Amino acid sequence: MAIKRGFKYKVDAFYISIKTGGSSIVFSRESEEEARYVFENYKQVGKDCSWLGRWDGKKFLE
């Protein structure tokens, strides 16, 4: 059984999720330009990633 760890999203940060094997890694960037750049690079390499968007405290926007 996997251990679920608490994770707090930072408000007004942009989040990206990358699926690796059986798990997914979620990471953030402060600016949208930087987040889009990283996201496009992962897509170009062929990684299975998804754009989550900007966290407003309750849900993802964009």
mmCIF file of the N, C-alpha and C atoms, coordinates in Angstrom:
data_MODEL
# 
_entry.id   MODEL 
# 
loop_
_atom_site.group_PDB 
_atom_site.id 
_atom_site.type_symbol 
_atom_site.label_atom_id 
_atom_site.label_alt_id 
_atom_site.label_comp_id 
_atom_site.label_asym_id 
_atom_site.label_entity_id 
_atom_site.label_seq_id 
_atom_site.pdbx_PDB_ins_code 
_atom_site.Cartn_x 
_atom_site.Cartn_y 
_atom_site.Cartn_z 
_atom_site.occupancy 
_atom_site.B_iso_or_equiv 
_atom_site.pdbx_formal_charge 
_atom_site.auth_seq_id 
_atom_site.auth_comp_id 
_atom_site.auth_asym_id 
_atom_site.auth_atom_id 
_atom_site.pdbx_PDB_model_num 
ATOM 1   N N  . MET A 1 1  ? 0.838  -1.175 0.000   1.00 0.00 ? 1  MET A N  1 
ATOM 2   C CA . MET A 1 1  ? 0.000  0.000  0.000   1.00 0.00 ? 1  MET A CA 1 
ATOM 3   C C  . MET A 1 1  ? 0.887  1.243  0.000   1.00 0.00 ? 1  MET A C  1 
ATOM 4   N N  . ALA A 1 2  ? 0.567  2.175  -0.848  1.00 0.00 ? 2  ALA A N  1 
ATOM 5   C CA . ALA A 1 2  ? 1.352  3.399  -0.949  1.00 0.00 ? 2  ALA A CA 1 
ATOM 6   C C  . ALA A 1 2  ? 1.031  4.338  0.209   1.00 0.00 ? 2  ALA A C  1 
ATOM 7   N N  . ILE A 1 3  ? 2.033  5.069  0.609   1.00 0.00 ? 3  ILE A N  1 
ATOM 8   C CA . ILE A 1 3  ? 1.855  6.048  1.674   1.00 0.00 ? 3  ILE A CA 1 
ATOM 9   C C  . ILE A 1 3  ? 1.430  7.360  1.036   1.00 0.00 ? 3  ILE A C  1 
ATOM 10  N N  . LYS A 1 4  ? 0.314  7.900  1.494   1.00 0.00 ? 4  LYS A N  1 
ATOM 11  C CA . LYS A 1 4  ? -0.149 9.178  0.974   1.00 0.00 ? 4  LYS A CA 1 
ATOM 12  C C  . LYS A 1 4  ? 0.435  10.289 1.837   1.00 0.00 ? 4  LYS A C  1 
ATOM 13  N N  . ARG A 1 5  ? 1.125  11.182 1.187   1.00 0.00 ? 5  ARG A N  1 
ATOM 14  C CA . ARG A 1 5  ? 1.746  12.287 1.909   1.00 0.00 ? 5  ARG A CA 1 
ATOM 15  C C  . ARG A 1 5  ? 0.998  13.569 1.595   1.00 0.00 ? 5  ARG A C  1 
ATOM 16  N N  . GLY A 1 6  ? 0.902  14.412 2.576   1.00 0.00 ? 6  GLY A N  1 
ATOM 17  C CA . GLY A 1 6  ? 0.237  15.690 2.390   1.00 0.00 ? 6  GLY A CA 1 
ATOM 18  C C  . GLY A 1 6  ? 1.076  16.599 1.504   1.00 0.00 ? 6  GLY A C  1 
ATOM 19  N N  . PHE A 1 7  ? 0.412  17.324 0.657   1.00 0.00 ? 7  PHE A N  1 
ATOM 20  C CA . PHE A 1 7  ? 1.105  18.230 -0.246  1.00 0.00 ? 7  PHE A CA 1 
ATOM 21  C C  . PHE A 1 7  ? 0.275  19.490 -0.360  1.00 0.00 ? 7  PHE A C  1 
ATOM 22  N N  . LYS A 1 8  ? 0.864  20.620 -0.081  1.00 0.00 ? 8  LYS A N  1 
ATOM 23  C CA . LYS A 1 8  ? 0.151  21.891 -0.179  1.00 0.00 ? 8  LYS A CA 1 
ATOM 24  C C  . LYS A 1 8  ? 0.595  22.610 -1.435  1.00 0.00 ? 8  LYS A C  1 
ATOM 25  N N  . TYR A 1 9  ? -0.381 22.979 -2.247  1.00 0.00 ? 9  TYR A N  1 
ATOM 26  C CA . TYR A 1 9  ? -0.088 23.738 -3.458  1.00 0.00 ? 9  TYR A CA 1 
ATOM 27  C C  . TYR A 1 9  ? 0.131  25.202 -3.112  1.00 0.00 ? 9  TYR A C  1 
ATOM 28  N N  . LYS A 1 10 ? 1.070  25.826 -3.788  1.00 0.00 ? 10 LYS A N  1 
ATOM 29  C CA . LYS A 1 10 ? 1.372  27.229 -3.585  1.00 0.00 ? 10 LYS A CA 1 
ATOM 30  C C  . LYS A 1 10 ? 0.419  28.067 -4.442  1.00 0.00 ? 10 LYS A C  1 
ATOM 31  N N  . VAL A 1 11 ? -0.213 29.040 -3.851  1.00 0.00 ? 11 VAL A N  1 
ATOM 32  C CA . VAL A 1 11 ? -1.173 29.885 -4.564  1.00 0.00 ? 11 VAL A CA 1 
ATOM 33  C C  . VAL A 1 11 ? -0.446 30.714 -5.613  1.00 0.00 ? 11 VAL A C  1 
ATOM 34  N N  . ASP A 1 12 ? -1.043 30.834 -6.787  1.00 0.00 ? 12 ASP A N  1 
ATOM 35  C CA . ASP A 1 12 ? -0.541 31.598 -7.933  1.00 0.00 ? 12 ASP A CA 1 
ATOM 36  C C  . ASP A 1 12 ? 0.731  31.020 -8.548  1.00 0.00 ? 12 ASP A C  1 
ATOM 37  N N  . ALA A 1 13 ? 0.978  29.741 -8.350  1.00 0.00 ? 13 ALA A N  1 
ATOM 38  C CA . ALA A 1 13 ? 2.083  29.058 -9.024  1.00 0.00 ? 13 ALA A CA 1 
ATOM 39  C C  . ALA A 1 13 ? 1.479  28.175 -10.109 1.00 0.00 ? 13 ALA A C  1 
ATOM 40  N N  . PHE A 1 14 ? 2.255  27.885 -11.139 1.00 0.00 ? 14 PHE A N  1 
ATOM 41  C CA . PHE A 1 14 ? 1.797  27.070 -12.259 1.00 0.00 ? 14 PHE A CA 1 
ATOM 42  C C  . PHE A 1 14 ? 2.305  25.645 -12.082 1.00 0.00 ? 14 PHE A C  1 
ATOM 43  N N  . TYR A 1 15 ? 1.426  24.672 -12.279 1.00 0.00 ? 15 TYR A N  1 
ATOM 44  C CA . TYR A 1 15 ? 1.743  23.280 -11.997 1.00 0.00 ? 15 TYR A CA 1 
ATOM 45  C C  . TYR A 1 15 ? 1.687  22.410 -13.248 1.00 0.00 ? 15 TYR A C  1 
ATOM 46  N N  . ILE A 1 16 ? 2.605  21.434 -13.279 1.00 0.00 ? 16 ILE A N  1 
ATOM 47  C CA . ILE A 1 16 ? 2.719  20.473 -14.371 1.00 0.00 ? 16 ILE A CA 1 
ATOM 48  C C  . ILE A 1 16 ? 2.822  19.087 -13.724 1.00 0.00 ? 16 ILE A C  1 
ATOM 49  N N  . SER A 1 17 ? 2.207  18.091 -14.350 1.00 0.00 ? 17 SER A N  1 
ATOM 50  C CA . SER A 1 17 ? 2.274  16.720 -13.869 1.00 0.00 ? 17 SER A CA 1 
ATOM 51  C C  . SER A 1 17 ? 2.941  15.851 -14.924 1.00 0.00 ? 17 SER A C  1 
ATOM 52  N N  . ILE A 1 18 ? 3.903  15.022 -14.500 1.00 0.00 ? 18 ILE A N  1 
ATOM 53  C CA . ILE A 1 18 ? 4.593  14.108 -15.409 1.00 0.00 ? 18 ILE A CA 1 
ATOM 54  C C  . ILE A 1 18 ? 4.392  12.693 -14.890 1.00 0.00 ? 18 ILE A C  1 
ATOM 55  N N  . LYS A 1 19 ? 3.904  11.816 -15.756 1.00 0.00 ? 19 LYS A N  1 
ATOM 56  C CA . LYS A 1 19 ? 3.684  10.423 -15.375 1.00 0.00 ? 19 LYS A CA 1 
ATOM 57  C C  . LYS A 1 19 ? 4.925  9.610  -15.695 1.00 0.00 ? 19 LYS A C  1 
ATOM 58  N N  . THR A 1 20 ? 5.466  8.951  -14.675 1.00 0.00 ? 20 THR A N  1 
ATOM 59  C CA . THR A 1 20 ? 6.640  8.102  -14.831 1.00 0.00 ? 20 THR A CA 1 
ATOM 60  C C  . THR A 1 20 ? 6.330  6.755  -14.216 1.00 0.00 ? 20 THR A C  1 
ATOM 61  N N  . GLY A 1 21 ? 6.293  5.732  -15.028 1.00 0.00 ? 21 GLY A N  1 
ATOM 62  C CA . GLY A 1 21 ? 5.991  4.402  -14.511 1.00 0.00 ? 21 GLY A CA 1 
ATOM 63  C C  . GLY A 1 21 ? 4.595  4.352  -13.941 1.00 0.00 ? 21 GLY A C  1 
ATOM 64  N N  . GLY A 1 22 ? 4.475  3.994  -12.681 1.00 0.00 ? 22 GLY A N  1 
ATOM 65  C CA . GLY A 1 22 ? 3.180  3.900  -12.023 1.00 0.00 ? 22 GLY A CA 1 
ATOM 66  C C  . GLY A 1 22 ? 2.823  5.110  -11.191 1.00 0.00 ? 22 GLY A C  1 
ATOM 67  N N  . SER A 1 23 ? 3.678  6.095  -11.164 1.00 0.00 ? 23 SER A N  1 
ATOM 68  C CA . SER A 1 23 ? 3.402  7.273  -10.343 1.00 0.00 ? 23 SER A CA 1 
ATOM 69  C C  . SER A 1 23 ? 3.482  8.538  -11.178 1.00 0.00 ? 23 SER A C  1 
ATOM 70  N N  . SER A 1 24 ? 3.060  9.629  -10.582 1.00 0.00 ? 24 SER A N  1 
ATOM 71  C CA . SER A 1 24 ? 3.163  10.909 -11.274 1.00 0.00 ? 24 SER A CA 1 
ATOM 72  C C  . SER A 1 24 ? 3.876  11.907 -10.376 1.00 0.00 ? 24 SER A C  1 
ATOM 73  N N  . ILE A 1 25 ? 4.623  12.774 -11.006 1.00 0.00 ? 25 ILE A N  1 
ATOM 74  C CA . ILE A 1 25 ? 5.376  13.806 -10.306 1.00 0.00 ? 25 ILE A CA 1 
ATOM 75  C C  . ILE A 1 25 ? 4.734  15.144 -10.630 1.00 0.00 ? 25 ILE A C  1 
ATOM 76  N N  . VAL A 1 26 ? 4.439  15.913 -9.610  1.00 0.00 ? 26 VAL A N  1 
ATOM 77  C CA . VAL A 1 26 ? 3.848  17.241 -9.792  1.00 0.00 ? 26 VAL A CA 1 
ATOM 78  C C  . VAL A 1 26 ? 4.885  18.254 -9.365  1.00 0.00 ? 26 VAL A C  1 
ATOM 79  N N  . PHE A 1 27 ? 5.142  19.228 -10.237 1.00 0.00 ? 27 PHE A N  1 
ATOM 80  C CA . PHE A 1 27 ? 6.070  20.285 -9.865  1.00 0.00 ? 27 PHE A CA 1 
ATOM 81  C C  . PHE A 1 27 ? 5.551  21.621 -10.336 1.00 0.00 ? 27 PHE A C  1 
ATOM 82  N N  . SER A 1 28 ? 6.120  22.687 -9.791  1.00 0.00 ? 28 SER A N  1 
ATOM 83  C CA . SER A 1 28 ? 5.590  24.021 -10.055 1.00 0.00 ? 28 SER A CA 1 
ATOM 84  C C  . SER A 1 28 ? 6.681  24.969 -10.529 1.00 0.00 ? 28 SER A C  1 
ATOM 85  N N  . ARG A 1 29 ? 6.234  26.038 -11.133 1.00 0.00 ? 29 ARG A N  1 
ATOM 86  C CA . ARG A 1 29 ? 7.094  27.147 -11.534 1.00 0.00 ? 29 ARG A CA 1 
ATOM 87  C C  . ARG A 1 29 ? 6.365  28.444 -11.180 1.00 0.00 ? 29 ARG A C  1 
ATOM 88  N N  . GLU A 1 30 ? 7.135  29.458 -10.887 1.00 0.00 ? 30 GLU A N  1 
ATOM 89  C CA . GLU A 1 30 ? 6.548  30.741 -10.475 1.00 0.00 ? 30 GLU A CA 1 
ATOM 90  C C  . GLU A 1 30 ? 5.912  31.503 -11.631 1.00 0.00 ? 30 GLU A C  1 
ATOM 91  N N  . SER A 1 31 ? 6.574  31.546 -12.773 1.00 0.00 ? 31 SER A N  1 
ATOM 92  C CA . SER A 1 31 ? 6.042  32.318 -13.905 1.00 0.00 ? 31 SER A CA 1 
ATOM 93  C C  . SER A 1 31 ? 5.451  31.394 -14.958 1.00 0.00 ? 31 SER A C  1 
ATOM 94  N N  . GLU A 1 32 ? 4.465  31.893 -15.678 1.00 0.00 ? 32 GLU A N  1 
ATOM 95  C CA . GLU A 1 32 ? 3.815  31.090 -16.706 1.00 0.00 ? 32 GLU A CA 1 
ATOM 96  C C  . GLU A 1 32 ? 4.763  30.808 -17.868 1.00 0.00 ? 32 GLU A C  1 
ATOM 97  N N  . GLU A 1 33 ? 5.595  31.776 -18.227 1.00 0.00 ? 33 GLU A N  1 
ATOM 98  C CA . GLU A 1 33 ? 6.533  31.583 -19.330 1.00 0.00 ? 33 GLU A CA 1 
ATOM 99  C C  . GLU A 1 33 ? 7.506  30.441 -19.033 1.00 0.00 ? 33 GLU A C  1 
ATOM 100 N N  . GLU A 1 34 ? 8.019  30.424 -17.827 1.00 0.00 ? 34 GLU A N  1 
ATOM 101 C CA . GLU A 1 34 ? 8.956  29.380 -17.424 1.00 0.00 ? 34 GLU A CA 1 
ATOM 102 C C  . GLU A 1 34 ? 8.268  28.012 -17.381 1.00 0.00 ? 34 GLU A C  1 
ATOM 103 N N  . ALA A 1 35 ? 7.048  27.980 -16.876 1.00 0.00 ? 35 ALA A N  1 
ATOM 104 C CA . ALA A 1 35 ? 6.297  26.725 -16.804 1.00 0.00 ? 35 ALA A CA 1 
ATOM 105 C C  . ALA A 1 35 ? 5.969  26.194 -18.194 1.00 0.00 ? 35 ALA A C  1 
ATOM 106 N N  . ARG A 1 36 ? 5.563  27.072 -19.104 1.00 0.00 ? 36 ARG A N  1 
ATOM 107 C CA . ARG A 1 36 ? 5.260  26.649 -20.481 1.00 0.00 ? 36 ARG A CA 1 
ATOM 108 C C  . ARG A 1 36 ? 6.521  26.138 -21.182 1.00 0.00 ? 36 ARG A C  1 
ATOM 109 N N  . TYR A 1 37 ? 7.644  26.781 -20.942 1.00 0.00 ? 37 TYR A N  1 
ATOM 110 C CA . TYR A 1 37 ? 8.911  26.368 -21.539 1.00 0.00 ? 37 TYR A CA 1 
ATOM 111 C C  . TYR A 1 37 ? 9.279  24.950 -21.088 1.00 0.00 ? 37 TYR A C  1 
ATOM 112 N N  . VAL A 1 38 ? 9.179  24.699 -19.781 1.00 0.00 ? 38 VAL A N  1 
ATOM 113 C CA . VAL A 1 38 ? 9.502  23.377 -19.237 1.00 0.00 ? 38 VAL A CA 1 
ATOM 114 C C  . VAL A 1 38 ? 8.520  22.336 -19.770 1.00 0.00 ? 38 VAL A C  1 
ATOM 115 N N  . PHE A 1 39 ? 7.237  22.678 -19.819 1.00 0.00 ? 39 PHE A N  1 
ATOM 116 C CA . PHE A 1 39 ? 6.210  21.766 -20.302 1.00 0.00 ? 39 PHE A CA 1 
ATOM 117 C C  . PHE A 1 39 ? 6.466  21.375 -21.758 1.00 0.00 ? 39 PHE A C  1 
ATOM 118 N N  . GLU A 1 40 ? 6.771  22.352 -22.603 1.00 0.00 ? 40 GLU A N  1 
ATOM 119 C CA . GLU A 1 40 ? 7.029  22.076 -24.018 1.00 0.00 ? 40 GLU A CA 1 
ATOM 120 C C  . GLU A 1 40 ? 8.286  21.212 -24.194 1.00 0.00 ? 40 GLU A C  1 
ATOM 121 N N  . ASN A 1 41 ? 9.305  21.438 -23.374 1.00 0.00 ? 41 ASN A N  1 
ATOM 122 C CA . ASN A 1 41 ? 10.517 20.618 -23.452 1.00 0.00 ? 41 ASN A CA 1 
ATOM 123 C C  . ASN A 1 41 ? 10.224 19.161 -23.083 1.00 0.00 ? 41 ASN A C  1 
ATOM 124 N N  . TYR A 1 42 ? 9.432  18.932 -22.058 1.00 0.00 ? 42 TYR A N  1 
ATOM 125 C CA . TYR A 1 42 ? 9.073  17.564 -21.693 1.00 0.00 ? 42 TYR A CA 1 
ATOM 126 C C  . TYR A 1 42 ? 8.256  16.903 -22.800 1.00 0.00 ? 42 TYR A C  1 
ATOM 127 N N  . LYS A 1 43 ? 7.336  17.654 -23.412 1.00 0.00 ? 43 LYS A N  1 
ATOM 128 C CA . LYS A 1 43 ? 6.541  17.122 -24.526 1.00 0.00 ? 43 LYS A CA 1 
ATOM 129 C C  . LYS A 1 43 ? 7.440  16.777 -25.712 1.00 0.00 ? 43 LYS A C  1 
ATOM 130 N N  . GLN A 1 44 ? 8.406  17.630 -25.996 1.00 0.00 ? 44 GLN A N  1 
ATOM 131 C CA . GLN A 1 44 ? 9.306  17.436 -27.128 1.00 0.00 ? 44 GLN A CA 1 
ATOM 132 C C  . GLN A 1 44 ? 10.161 16.178 -26.950 1.00 0.00 ? 44 GLN A C  1 
ATOM 133 N N  . VAL A 1 45 ? 10.536 15.880 -25.719 1.00 0.00 ? 45 VAL A N  1 
ATOM 134 C CA . VAL A 1 45 ? 11.343 14.699 -25.430 1.00 0.00 ? 45 VAL A CA 1 
ATOM 135 C C  . VAL A 1 45 ? 10.488 13.427 -25.523 1.00 0.00 ? 45 VAL A C  1 
ATOM 136 N N  . GLY A 1 46 ? 9.164  13.568 -25.379 1.00 0.00 ? 46 GLY A N  1 
ATOM 137 C CA . GLY A 1 46 ? 8.270  12.425 -25.481 1.00 0.00 ? 46 GLY A CA 1 
ATOM 138 C C  . GLY A 1 46 ? 7.711  11.947 -24.152 1.00 0.00 ? 46 GLY A C  1 
ATOM 139 N N  . LYS A 1 47 ? 7.819  12.753 -23.125 1.00 0.00 ? 47 LYS A N  1 
ATOM 140 C CA . LYS A 1 47 ? 7.294  12.381 -21.812 1.00 0.00 ? 47 LYS A CA 1 
ATOM 141 C C  . LYS A 1 47 ? 5.776  12.530 -21.791 1.00 0.00 ? 47 LYS A C  1 
ATOM 142 N N  . ASP A 1 48 ? 5.123  11.717 -20.960 1.00 0.00 ? 48 ASP A N  1 
ATOM 143 C CA . ASP A 1 48 ? 3.678  11.804 -20.773 1.00 0.00 ? 48 ASP A CA 1 
ATOM 144 C C  . ASP A 1 48 ? 3.415  12.836 -19.686 1.00 0.00 ? 48 ASP A C  1 
ATOM 145 N N  . CYS A 1 49 ? 3.108  14.063 -20.086 1.00 0.00 ? 49 CYS A N  1 
ATOM 146 C CA . CYS A 1 49 ? 2.900  15.124 -19.105 1.00 0.00 ? 49 CYS A CA 1 
ATOM 147 C C  . CYS A 1 49 ? 1.594  15.859 -19.386 1.00 0.00 ? 49 CYS A C  1 
ATOM 148 N N  . SER A 1 50 ? 1.097  16.506 -18.361 1.00 0.00 ? 50 SER A N  1 
ATOM 149 C CA . SER A 1 50 ? -0.138 17.270 -18.513 1.00 0.00 ? 50 SER A CA 1 
ATOM 150 C C  . SER A 1 50 ? 0.002  18.613 -17.800 1.00 0.00 ? 50 SER A C  1 
ATOM 151 N N  . TRP A 1 51 ? -0.630 19.603 -18.377 1.00 0.00 ? 51 TRP A N  1 
ATOM 152 C CA . TRP A 1 51 ? -0.619 20.958 -17.847 1.00 0.00 ? 51 TRP A CA 1 
ATOM 153 C C  . TRP A 1 51 ? -1.768 21.077 -16.862 1.00 0.00 ? 51 TRP A C  1 
ATOM 154 N N  . LEU A 1 52 ? -1.480 21.400 -15.613 1.00 0.00 ? 52 LEU A N  1 
ATOM 155 C CA . LEU A 1 52 ? -2.534 21.548 -14.612 1.00 0.00 ? 52 LEU A CA 1 
ATOM 156 C C  . LEU A 1 52 ? -3.020 22.989 -14.550 1.00 0.00 ? 52 LEU A C  1 
ATOM 157 N N  . GLY A 1 53 ? -2.131 23.939 -14.692 1.00 0.00 ? 53 GLY A N  1 
ATOM 158 C CA . GLY A 1 53 ? -2.519 25.341 -14.694 1.00 0.00 ? 53 GLY A CA 1 
ATOM 159 C C  . GLY A 1 53 ? -2.102 26.072 -13.435 1.00 0.00 ? 53 GLY A C  1 
ATOM 160 N N  . ARG A 1 54 ? -2.722 27.230 -13.226 1.00 0.00 ? 54 ARG A N  1 
ATOM 161 C CA . ARG A 1 54 ? -2.404 28.074 -12.063 1.00 0.00 ? 54 ARG A CA 1 
ATOM 162 C C  . ARG A 1 54 ? -3.346 27.720 -10.927 1.00 0.00 ? 54 ARG A C  1 
ATOM 163 N N  . TRP A 1 55 ? -2.796 27.525 -9.744  1.00 0.00 ? 55 TRP A N  1 
ATOM 164 C CA . TRP A 1 55 ? -3.567 27.186 -8.556  1.00 0.00 ? 55 TRP A CA 1 
ATOM 165 C C  . TRP A 1 55 ? -4.024 28.470 -7.887  1.00 0.00 ? 55 TRP A C  1 
ATOM 166 N N  . ASP A 1 56 ? -5.344 28.618 -7.684  1.00 0.00 ? 56 ASP A N  1 
ATOM 167 C CA . ASP A 1 56 ? -5.866 29.839 -7.061  1.00 0.00 ? 56 ASP A CA 1 
ATOM 168 C C  . ASP A 1 56 ? -6.242 29.650 -5.594  1.00 0.00 ? 56 ASP A C  1 
ATOM 169 N N  . GLY A 1 57 ? -5.942 28.487 -5.041  1.00 0.00 ? 57 GLY A N  1 
ATOM 170 C CA . GLY A 1 57 ? -6.246 28.216 -3.647  1.00 0.00 ? 57 GLY A CA 1 
ATOM 171 C C  . GLY A 1 57 ? -7.344 27.186 -3.490  1.00 0.00 ? 57 GLY A C  1 
ATOM 172 N N  . LYS A 1 58 ? -8.185 27.021 -4.527  1.00 0.00 ? 58 LYS A N  1 
ATOM 173 C CA . LYS A 1 58 ? -9.273 26.045 -4.465  1.00 0.00 ? 58 LYS A CA 1 
ATOM 174 C C  . LYS A 1 58 ? -9.305 25.134 -5.679  1.00 0.00 ? 58 LYS A C  1 
ATOM 175 N N  . LYS A 1 59 ? -8.876 25.646 -6.834  1.00 0.00 ? 59 LYS A N  1 
ATOM 176 C CA . LYS A 1 59 ? -8.897 24.837 -8.053  1.00 0.00 ? 59 LYS A CA 1 
ATOM 177 C C  . LYS A 1 59 ? -7.861 25.369 -9.037  1.00 0.00 ? 59 LYS A C  1 
ATOM 178 N N  . PHE A 1 60 ? -7.595 24.569 -10.071 1.00 0.00 ? 60 PHE A N  1 
ATOM 179 C CA . PHE A 1 60 ? -6.668 24.979 -11.110 1.00 0.00 ? 60 PHE A CA 1 
ATOM 180 C C  . PHE A 1 60 ? -7.399 25.796 -12.164 1.00 0.00 ? 60 PHE A C  1 
ATOM 181 N N  . LEU A 1 61 ? -6.804 26.893 -12.568 1.00 0.00 ? 61 LEU A N  1 
ATOM 182 C CA . LEU A 1 61 ? -7.356 27.747 -13.628 1.00 0.00 ? 61 LEU A CA 1 
ATOM 183 C C  . LEU A 1 61 ? -6.526 27.579 -14.881 1.00 0.00 ? 61 LEU A C  1 
ATOM 184 N N  . GLU A 1 62 ? -7.107 27.878 -16.025 1.00 0.00 ? 62 GLU A N  1 
ATOM 185 C CA . GLU A 1 62 ? -6.459 27.809 -17.336 1.00 0.00 ? 62 GLU A CA 1 
ATOM 186 C C  . GLU A 1 62 ? -6.401 26.413 -17.817 1.00 0.00 ? 62 GLU A C  1 
# 
